[in-house]
């Protein structure tokens, strides 16, 4: 014959059951808090979200990152495109000014309240409050050189056998454009060395195309009587090309 538990033991079992129910209810509240309990709960520390990586600036085809303008009053202006901001920055003798793009029925207009720079093709007008408007003209050769500088190119060279362009940098990149722009070869892993005569020598290979460029610091005058600070020799495809170049950035 089984005897019933004594009163104290029954009370003890009831207490244990009650504690289990309370614990279960507490776990449920933590798993799915109501709006009311969430409002009373202390804030939970979380790791800060990583900063977004800026998207690469897309440069439309035919648009340069920098332009050089020669103005009728003797000024030479270097204009840099601020693509992401729809603005430009122009270097003046007294500092750099940032001008925002504004509405225009013709050409492209930039202004900052004191100055207006209005471009249309290779011509531009510079207007500054209190002074007459000045006409400016883009010099494409200067613009291409300044654009290369902004892009981080170390050396830029030109030649006419037939027309070719060489750009070294940034990093280990080497770009070779020949036959008046009809053929272009981009090498991402050019090797650099120094020749006994002090010239910088770059070699690269991509598929069946190889190139060797020797760039020496000395005065070089091209066919248009324009002086440069480096003489450049390029060997590629069994041919040797001679031209002149400029150092734009540090290695």
C-alpha positions in Angstrom: 0.0 0.0 0.0 1.4 3.4 -1.2 1.2 6.2 1.3 0.5 9.8 0.2 3.3 12.3 0.5 3.3 14.4 3.6 2.1 18.0 3.4 5.6 19.6 3.6 6.8 17.5 0.7 3.7 18.4 -1.4 4.3 22.1 -0.8 7.9 21.6 -1.8 6.9 20.0 -5.1 4.3 22.8 -5.8 7.0 25.4 -5.1 9.4 23.7 -7.6 6.7 23.6 -10.3 5.9 27.3 -9.7 9.5 28.3 -10.0 9.7 26.3 -13.3 6.7 28.1 -14.7 8.1 31.5 -13.7 11.5 30.6 -15.4 9.8 29.5 -18.5 7.7 32.7 -18.7 10.9 34.7 -18.3 12.6 32.9 -21.1 9.6 33.5 -23.4 9.7 37.3 -22.6 13.4 37.5 -23.5 12.9 35.6 -26.8 9.9 37.7 -27.9 9.6 40.9 -25.9 6.4 43.0 -26.2 6.5 46.6 -27.2 6.0 47.5 -23.5 8.9 45.5 -22.2 11.2 46.5 -25.1 10.6 50.2 -24.2 11.7 49.5 -20.6 14.7 47.4 -21.5 18.2 48.9 -21.5 19.7 49.5 -25.0 21.8 46.7 -26.3 25.3 47.6 -27.4 26.0 46.7 -31.0 29.1 47.0 -33.2 29.0 50.1 -35.4 28.1 49.4 -39.0 31.1 49.6 -41.4 31.4 52.8 -43.4 30.2 52.4 -47.0 32.9 52.2 -49.5 32.8 55.1 -52.0 31.7 54.0 -55.4 34.2 54.4 -58.2 33.7 57.6 -60.1 32.6 56.9 -63.6 34.2 59.2 -66.2 32.1 59.5 -69.4 33.9 58.6 -72.6 35.7 61.5 -74.1 35.7 63.5 -70.8 39.0 64.3 -69.1 39.6 64.6 -65.3 41.4 67.8 -65.9 41.6 70.6 -68.5 44.1 73.4 -69.2 42.7 76.7 -70.5 44.8 79.6 -71.9 42.9 82.9 -71.5 43.1 86.2 -73.4 44.4 88.1 -70.3 47.4 85.8 -70.0 46.1 83.5 -67.4 46.6 79.7 -67.7 43.8 77.9 -65.7 43.9 74.3 -64.6 40.4 73.0 -64.2 39.7 69.6 -62.5 36.4 67.8 -62.8 34.8 66.9 -59.5 32.5 64.2 -61.1 30.8 63.0 -58.0 30.0 66.5 -56.9 28.9 67.9 -60.3 31.4 70.7 -59.8 34.9 71.8 -60.9 37.9 73.2 -59.1 40.0 75.9 -60.9 43.5 76.9 -59.8 44.2 80.6 -59.8 47.3 82.5 -58.8 45.5 83.4 -55.5 44.2 79.9 -54.7 41.7 77.3 -55.8 38.0 78.0 -56.3 35.2 75.4 -56.3 32.3 76.1 -58.7 29.1 74.2 -58.8 27.4 73.2 -62.1 24.3 75.3 -62.7 21.5 75.3 -65.2 22.5 76.3 -68.7 20.6 76.4 -72.1 23.9 76.0 -74.0 27.3 74.6 -73.0 28.1 73.9 -69.3 28.0 76.6 -66.7 29.7 76.6 -63.3 29.4 79.4 -60.6 30.0 80.2 -57.0 28.2 83.6 -56.6 31.3 85.6 -57.4 32.7 83.8 -60.4 31.2 82.1 -63.5 33.0 79.7 -65.8 31.1 78.9 -68.9 32.4 76.2 -71.3 31.3 75.2 -74.7 33.5 72.8 -76.7 37.1 74.1 -76.6 36.1 77.7 -75.7 35.2 79.1 -72.4 34.3 82.4 -70.8 35.5 83.5 -67.3 33.3 86.1 -65.6 34.3 87.6 -62.2 32.2 90.2 -60.5 33.5 93.7 -61.1 35.8 92.7 -64.0 35.1 92.3 -67.8 34.5 88.7 -69.1 37.6 86.9 -70.4 37.7 84.4 -73.3 39.7 81.3 -72.8 40.7 78.4 -75.1 41.5 74.8 -74.2 44.9 73.5 -75.2 44.3 69.8 -75.8 48.0 68.7 -75.5 48.2 70.4 -72.1 44.9 69.0 -71.0 45.9 65.4 -71.9 49.1 65.9 -69.9 47.3 67.3 -66.9 44.6 64.6 -67.1 47.4 62.0 -66.9 48.9 63.7 -63.9 45.6 63.6 -62.1 45.2 59.9 -62.9 48.6 59.2 -61.2 50.7 58.6 -64.4 54.4 58.9 -63.7 55.7 59.4 -67.2 53.8 60.4 -70.4 55.6 60.3 -73.7 54.7 61.0 -77.4 56.2 60.1 -80.8 55.4 60.3 -84.5 56.6 57.0 -86.0 53.6 56.7 -86.5 51.8 58.7 -83.8 52.1 56.9 -80.4 51.6 57.6 -76.7 53.2 55.9 -73.7 52.0 56.2 -70.1 53.8 54.7 -67.2 51.9 54.3 -63.9 50.2 54.5 -61.7 51.8 51.6 -59.8 53.1 49.0 -62.3 50.7 49.8 -65.1 52.0 50.7 -68.6 49.8 51.8 -71.5 51.0 51.9 -75.1 48.9 53.4 -77.8 50.2 53.4 -81.4 49.2 53.8 -85.0 47.6 57.2 -84.3 45.4 55.7 -81.6 44.1 52.7 -83.6 45.9 50.1 -81.4 46.2 50.2 -77.6 47.9 47.8 -75.2 47.5 47.9 -71.4 50.1 46.0 -69.3 49.3 45.7 -65.6 52.6 44.2 -64.3 55.5 46.1 -65.9 58.9 45.5 -64.4 61.1 48.5 -63.6 64.9 48.7 -63.6 67.7 51.3 -63.9 70.1 51.2 -66.8 73.8 51.9 -66.4 73.3 55.4 -68.0 70.7 56.2 -65.4 67.6 55.7 -67.6 64.5 54.2 -66.2 63.7 51.0 -68.1 60.2 49.4 -68.1 59.5 46.0 -69.6 56.2 44.1 -69.9 54.6 41.2 -71.7 50.9 40.4 -72.4 50.0 37.4 -74.6 52.3 37.7 -77.7 52.9 41.5 -77.2 56.1 42.6 -75.4 57.4 46.1 -74.8 60.5 47.8 -73.5 60.5 51.5 -72.7 63.7 53.5 -71.8 63.2 56.9 -70.3 66.2 59.2 -69.7 66.3 62.6 -68.1 67.6 64.9 -70.8 66.3 67.7 -73.0 64.3 66.4 -75.9 62.6 68.5 -78.7 59.8 67.0 -80.7 58.9 67.6 -84.4 56.8 70.6 -83.4 59.8 72.3 -81.6 58.3 71.6 -78.2 60.8 70.9 -75.5 60.5 68.1 -73.0 62.6 67.0 -70.0 63.0 63.3 -71.0 64.0 61.3 -74.1 62.1 58.1 -74.6 62.8 55.0 -76.7 60.2 52.3 -77.1 60.9 48.8 -78.5 57.9 46.6 -79.4 56.9 44.3 -82.3 60.4 44.3 -83.7 60.3 48.1 -84.1 62.1 50.9 -82.3 60.3 54.2 -81.7 61.9 57.5 -80.5 60.0 60.3 -78.8 59.9 62.8 -75.9 58.3 62.7 -72.5 57.6 64.4 -69.3 57.7 63.2 -65.7 54.4 64.0 -64.0 54.5 62.3 -60.6 56.9 60.7 -58.3 57.4 56.9 -58.8 
